[in-house]
Amino acid sequence: MGARVPYEIQLIQQARHLAEKDPTRPYQASLRRAVSGAYYALFHCLVSEVTRTLLGQSPGAESRRHVMARAFAHVEMADASKSFSRAASRGVVELHDSLRRCIPEVSIHLGVAEMCSAFVELQEARHKADYDLSQNFRRHECLELVQRAEDAITAWRGAIAHSSASAYTLSLLLWRKMRKD
């Protein structure tokens, strides 16, 4: 039996398949589901990272990881991502002092910045895809969003060991509690 394909990669592959599925005139439903799948690839990648980091990877931890995964809020994750994305461009992270101490370098790794900006962009695109039926999607736009998600996951994997990645993953779950008051 081969290696298990991570769920976020399965979602990327499915999103690409949906965007490319209809050779001449793709259904809007296929394109919309592709955009949504690309966003959820990032969402599940991050949730998986946080839950594995905090609860471990032992077989007994799996059920606890599933419970913890339900605690993530899309809006809170987007707010944290926006702040970290701004920090990458301006050098300022609006964080509570206790979380700021998690980033001794006082810099945001480029891979973290890529994930943050992609998360925000893809969440906005998913909202349009899922809720704005007046919005028409084109195949090339959807494929660009799928590629953006895939690139963000790759960049993220190269940044995981950086302290800004640890601070970011904590903020995804604790943003309301940890933001600067």
Residue frames relative to the residue before (quaternion, step in Angstrom):
aa qw qx qy qz dx dy dz
M 1.0000 0.0000 0.0000 0.0000 0.00 0.00 0.00
G 0.4239 -0.7334 0.4805 0.2270 3.59 -0.84 1.01
A 0.6954 -0.4488 0.3544 0.4352 3.53 -1.35 0.05
R 0.5061 -0.6477 0.4860 0.2969 3.53 -1.08 0.77
V 0.3603 -0.7176 0.5540 0.2197 3.58 -0.89 0.93
P 0.4651 -0.6906 0.4691 0.2944 3.62 -0.68 1.05
Y 0.6310 -0.5848 0.3682 0.3525 3.54 -1.08 0.82
E 0.6553 0.5176 -0.3306 0.4397 3.60 0.92 -0.84
I 0.6420 0.4988 -0.3236 0.4840 3.60 1.09 -0.66
Q 0.5982 0.5429 -0.3552 0.4704 3.59 1.08 -0.67
L 0.6596 0.5079 -0.3048 0.4627 3.58 0.98 -0.87
I 0.6229 0.5225 -0.3353 0.4760 3.61 1.03 -0.76
Q 0.6688 0.5007 -0.2995 0.4607 3.58 0.88 -0.95
Q 0.6618 0.4943 -0.3069 0.4727 3.57 0.96 -0.83
A 0.6368 0.5287 -0.3289 0.4547 3.60 0.98 -0.83
R 0.6525 0.5042 -0.3112 0.4725 3.56 0.95 -0.87
H 0.6312 0.5363 -0.3202 0.4599 3.58 0.98 -0.88
L 0.6763 0.4931 -0.2975 0.4593 3.59 0.87 -0.92
A 0.6674 0.5016 -0.3046 0.4585 3.59 0.97 -0.82
E 0.7424 0.3958 -0.2127 0.4970 3.60 1.08 -0.69
K 0.4223 0.7857 -0.4016 0.2074 3.57 1.30 -0.37
D 0.7840 0.2771 -0.1434 0.5367 3.58 0.66 -1.07
P 0.3874 -0.7998 0.4035 0.2178 3.59 -0.25 1.27
T 0.7887 0.3156 -0.1875 0.4931 3.63 0.92 -0.68
R 0.8067 -0.0021 0.0440 0.5893 3.58 0.67 -1.06
P 0.2209 -0.8129 0.5222 0.1328 3.57 -0.03 1.23
Y 0.5064 -0.6212 0.5072 0.3169 3.52 -1.12 0.71
Q 0.5339 -0.6098 0.4772 0.3396 3.56 -1.06 0.73
A 0.6055 0.5639 -0.3581 0.4326 3.59 1.04 -0.72
S 0.6541 0.5012 -0.3154 0.4706 3.60 0.98 -0.79
L 0.6735 0.4931 -0.2979 0.4631 3.57 0.92 -0.89
R 0.6473 0.5194 -0.3147 0.4605 3.58 0.99 -0.82
R 0.6613 0.4878 -0.3038 0.4821 3.57 0.97 -0.83
A 0.5996 0.5515 -0.3591 0.4554 3.61 1.12 -0.59
V 0.6530 0.5010 -0.3077 0.4774 3.58 0.94 -0.89
S 0.6598 0.5068 -0.3014 0.4658 3.56 0.91 -0.92
G 0.6549 0.5186 -0.3054 0.4571 3.59 0.97 -0.86
A 0.6291 0.5299 -0.3343 0.4600 3.59 1.02 -0.76
Y 0.6470 0.5005 -0.3196 0.4782 3.59 0.97 -0.82
Y 0.6999 0.4767 -0.2864 0.4481 3.57 0.80 -0.97
A 0.5398 0.5837 -0.4121 0.4451 3.59 1.17 -0.34
L 0.6730 0.4728 -0.2916 0.4883 3.60 0.95 -0.86
F 0.6349 0.5461 -0.3252 0.4393 3.54 0.92 -0.93
H 0.7291 0.4300 -0.2483 0.4710 3.59 0.75 -1.02
C 0.5747 0.5669 -0.3764 0.4546 3.59 1.12 -0.56
L 0.7058 0.4607 -0.2616 0.4702 3.58 0.85 -0.97
V 0.6459 0.5113 -0.3244 0.4648 3.59 0.91 -0.86
S 0.6463 0.5198 -0.3128 0.4628 3.57 0.95 -0.85
E 0.6480 0.5264 -0.3138 0.4523 3.57 0.95 -0.88
V 0.6813 0.4861 -0.2931 0.4622 3.57 0.85 -0.95
T 0.7023 0.4710 -0.2906 0.4478 3.59 0.77 -0.96
R 0.6388 0.5038 -0.3313 0.4779 3.61 1.02 -0.69
T 0.6533 0.5183 -0.3148 0.4534 3.58 0.98 -0.83
L 0.7508 0.4199 -0.2258 0.4572 3.57 0.81 -0.97
L 0.8063 0.2930 -0.1338 0.4962 3.60 0.99 -0.78
G 0.5179 -0.6621 0.4084 0.3559 3.57 1.25 -0.11
Q 0.4754 -0.6942 0.4825 0.2435 3.53 -1.34 0.10
S 0.3662 0.7360 -0.5013 0.2698 3.58 1.20 0.22
P 0.6426 -0.5346 0.3686 0.4067 3.62 -1.13 0.51
G 0.6538 0.5241 -0.3147 0.4460 3.60 1.04 -0.71
A 0.6472 0.5385 -0.3183 0.4358 3.58 1.15 -0.54
E 0.5029 0.6930 -0.4206 0.2999 3.59 1.15 -0.43
S 0.6791 0.4723 -0.3100 0.4687 3.61 0.84 -0.85
R 0.6344 0.5127 -0.3326 0.4734 3.61 1.06 -0.67
R 0.6199 0.5352 -0.3435 0.4597 3.60 1.05 -0.72
H 0.6429 0.5192 -0.3241 0.4605 3.60 1.00 -0.80
V 0.6413 0.5047 -0.3219 0.4801 3.59 1.02 -0.76
M 0.6720 0.4953 -0.3005 0.4614 3.59 0.87 -0.94
A 0.6053 0.5849 -0.3580 0.4042 3.60 1.00 -0.76
R 0.6364 0.5407 -0.3268 0.4426 3.59 1.10 -0.62
A 0.6090 0.5878 -0.3444 0.4062 3.61 1.22 -0.34
F 0.5682 0.6108 -0.3889 0.3908 3.61 1.20 -0.26
A 0.1848 -0.7738 0.6009 0.0767 3.54 -1.00 0.95
H 0.5142 -0.6804 0.4340 0.2905 3.57 -0.77 1.06
V 0.6642 0.5028 -0.3116 0.4571 3.60 0.90 -0.89
E 0.6552 0.5097 -0.3092 0.4639 3.57 0.93 -0.90
M 0.6471 0.5103 -0.3168 0.4696 3.59 0.98 -0.82
A 0.6485 0.5072 -0.3182 0.4700 3.58 1.01 -0.78
D 0.6405 0.5219 -0.3297 0.4568 3.60 0.97 -0.82
A 0.6479 0.4969 -0.3154 0.4836 3.59 0.95 -0.85
S 0.6591 0.5204 -0.3069 0.4479 3.58 0.93 -0.90
K 0.6373 0.5235 -0.3259 0.4622 3.58 1.00 -0.80
S 0.6657 0.5027 -0.3083 0.4572 3.57 0.92 -0.86
F 0.6775 0.4718 -0.2965 0.4801 3.58 0.91 -0.87
S 0.6237 0.5308 -0.3386 0.4632 3.59 1.06 -0.68
R 0.6338 0.5074 -0.3186 0.4892 3.60 1.02 -0.81
A 0.6376 0.5418 -0.3269 0.4394 3.55 0.98 -0.85
A 0.6384 0.5315 -0.3312 0.4475 3.56 1.00 -0.78
S 0.7278 0.4126 -0.2486 0.4881 3.59 1.02 -0.71
R 0.7875 0.3082 -0.1563 0.5102 3.62 1.03 -0.74
G 0.4520 -0.7024 0.4415 0.3276 3.55 1.20 -0.39
V 0.6534 0.4788 -0.3199 0.4914 3.59 1.23 0.28
V 0.0822 -0.7620 0.6410 0.0414 3.54 -0.80 1.04
E 0.2894 -0.7618 0.5569 0.1607 3.56 -0.72 1.09
L 0.2444 0.7845 -0.5161 0.2419 3.54 0.25 1.35
H 0.5810 -0.5251 0.4910 0.3817 3.47 -1.32 0.39
D 0.6332 -0.5728 0.3625 0.3736 3.60 -1.04 0.74
S 0.6416 0.5376 -0.3429 0.4264 3.60 0.96 -0.76
L 0.6872 0.4448 -0.2884 0.4967 3.59 1.04 -0.66
R 0.5880 0.5737 -0.3625 0.4402 3.59 1.09 -0.66
R 0.6207 0.5523 -0.3375 0.4425 3.59 1.08 -0.68
C 0.5858 0.5818 -0.3653 0.4300 3.62 1.21 -0.34
I 0.7197 0.3751 -0.2244 0.5394 3.59 1.26 -0.31
P 0.1122 -0.8421 0.5234 0.0659 3.62 0.33 1.18
E 0.6490 0.5236 -0.3286 0.4434 3.61 1.08 -0.61
V 0.2508 -0.7927 0.5046 0.2326 3.57 1.28 -0.40
S 0.6175 0.4768 -0.3826 0.4950 3.55 0.98 0.86
I 0.3593 -0.7030 0.5735 0.2184 3.51 -1.24 0.53
H 0.4490 -0.6851 0.5094 0.2636 3.58 -0.76 1.07
L 0.5807 -0.6131 0.4082 0.3469 3.58 -1.00 0.80
G 0.6346 0.5312 -0.3295 0.4544 3.60 1.06 -0.69
V 0.6248 0.5062 -0.3284 0.4955 3.57 1.11 -0.67
A 0.6451 0.5221 -0.3139 0.4612 3.58 0.94 -0.88
E 0.6351 0.5272 -0.3217 0.4640 3.59 1.01 -0.82
M 0.6626 0.4944 -0.3082 0.4707 3.58 0.90 -0.90
C 0.6558 0.5303 -0.3156 0.4349 3.58 0.89 -0.92
S 0.7111 0.4437 -0.2758 0.4706 3.59 0.76 -0.98
A 0.6331 0.5183 -0.3342 0.4679 3.60 1.03 -0.72
F 0.6240 0.5449 -0.3422 0.4434 3.59 0.98 -0.83
V 0.6720 0.4900 -0.2953 0.4702 3.58 0.88 -0.95
E 0.6727 0.5032 -0.2976 0.4536 3.59 0.85 -0.98
L 0.7153 0.4513 -0.2641 0.4637 3.58 0.84 -0.93
Q 0.6023 0.5325 -0.3765 0.4604 3.60 1.07 -0.53
E 0.6439 0.5095 -0.3187 0.4736 3.59 1.00 -0.81
A 0.6523 0.5028 -0.3092 0.4755 3.59 0.98 -0.82
R 0.6387 0.5222 -0.3297 0.4590 3.59 1.00 -0.78
H 0.6238 0.5297 -0.3491 0.4566 3.59 0.99 -0.76
K 0.6490 0.4926 -0.3195 0.4838 3.58 0.97 -0.79
A 0.6749 0.5090 -0.2973 0.4440 3.57 0.89 -0.93
D 0.7499 0.4192 -0.2229 0.4607 3.56 0.92 -0.88
Y 0.8291 0.2813 -0.1020 0.4722 3.59 1.01 -0.74
D 0.7266 0.3968 -0.2382 0.5077 3.62 1.14 -0.41
L 0.1531 -0.8335 0.5270 0.0638 3.57 0.07 1.30
S 0.5681 0.5727 -0.4004 0.4346 3.61 1.22 -0.13
Q 0.5959 0.5576 -0.3459 0.4629 3.58 1.27 -0.37
N 0.1613 -0.7695 0.6114 0.0896 3.59 -0.78 1.04
F 0.2420 -0.7696 0.5790 0.1182 3.54 -1.02 0.87
R 0.2541 -0.7364 0.6086 0.1508 3.53 -1.19 0.66
R 0.6457 -0.5613 0.3620 0.3701 3.51 -1.12 0.76
H 0.6895 0.4900 -0.3075 0.4358 3.61 0.76 -0.99
E 0.6233 0.5277 -0.3454 0.4624 3.62 1.06 -0.67
C 0.6653 0.5015 -0.2996 0.4650 3.55 0.95 -0.88
L 0.6551 0.5012 -0.3150 0.4695 3.57 0.96 -0.82
E 0.6178 0.5282 -0.3450 0.4694 3.60 1.09 -0.64
L 0.6541 0.4985 -0.3119 0.4758 3.59 1.01 -0.77
V 0.6240 0.5196 -0.3350 0.4780 3.58 1.02 -0.75
Q 0.6614 0.4932 -0.3027 0.4772 3.58 0.95 -0.86
R 0.6104 0.5497 -0.3425 0.4561 3.58 1.05 -0.76
A 0.6532 0.5029 -0.3073 0.4754 3.58 0.96 -0.84
E 0.6646 0.5026 -0.3068 0.4599 3.57 0.89 -0.90
D 0.6544 0.5072 -0.3066 0.4695 3.59 0.97 -0.85
A 0.6439 0.5233 -0.3217 0.4561 3.59 1.01 -0.80
I 0.6406 0.5115 -0.3250 0.4714 3.59 1.00 -0.77
T 0.6435 0.5112 -0.3172 0.4732 3.58 0.98 -0.82
A 0.6617 0.4945 -0.3042 0.4745 3.60 0.90 -0.91
W 0.6308 0.5470 -0.3206 0.4473 3.56 1.00 -0.85
R 0.6464 0.5323 -0.3211 0.4424 3.57 0.89 -0.90
G 0.6821 0.4751 -0.2830 0.4784 3.60 1.12 -0.63
A 0.7077 0.4619 -0.2471 0.4741 3.58 1.27 -0.25
I 0.4201 0.7676 -0.4318 0.2188 3.57 1.25 -0.34
A 0.6963 0.4875 -0.2855 0.4427 3.62 0.97 -0.78
H 0.5605 0.6180 -0.3882 0.3915 3.63 1.20 -0.31
S 0.5721 -0.6185 0.4118 0.3474 3.59 -1.02 0.73
S 0.6155 0.5421 -0.3679 0.4381 3.62 1.05 -0.56
A 0.5981 0.5418 -0.3632 0.4657 3.61 1.15 -0.52
S 0.6434 0.5122 -0.3213 0.4695 3.59 0.99 -0.81
A 0.6648 0.4924 -0.3046 0.4721 3.58 0.90 -0.90
Y 0.6465 0.5193 -0.3196 0.4586 3.58 0.98 -0.83
T 0.6767 0.4875 -0.3162 0.4521 3.60 0.81 -0.90
L 0.6264 0.5114 -0.3434 0.4777 3.61 1.02 -0.69
S 0.6677 0.5172 -0.3091 0.4372 3.57 0.93 -0.87
L 0.5760 0.6022 -0.3827 0.3988 3.61 1.10 -0.56
L 0.7310 0.3945 -0.2133 0.5142 3.54 1.09 -0.74
L 0.8039 0.3182 -0.1119 0.4899 3.57 1.03 -0.83
W 0.2505 0.8348 -0.4771 0.1126 3.59 1.24 0.18
R 0.6761 0.4918 -0.3145 0.4496 3.61 0.77 -0.95
K 0.6989 0.4622 -0.2703 0.4741 3.58 1.00 -0.77
M 0.7785 0.3980 -0.1757 0.4524 3.59 1.02 -0.80
R 0.5082 0.6420 -0.4558 0.3489 3.62 1.12 -0.18
K 0.6057 -0.5691 0.4154 0.3698 3.52 -1.21 0.54
D 0.2744 -0.7761 0.5500 0.1408 3.57 -0.80 1.02
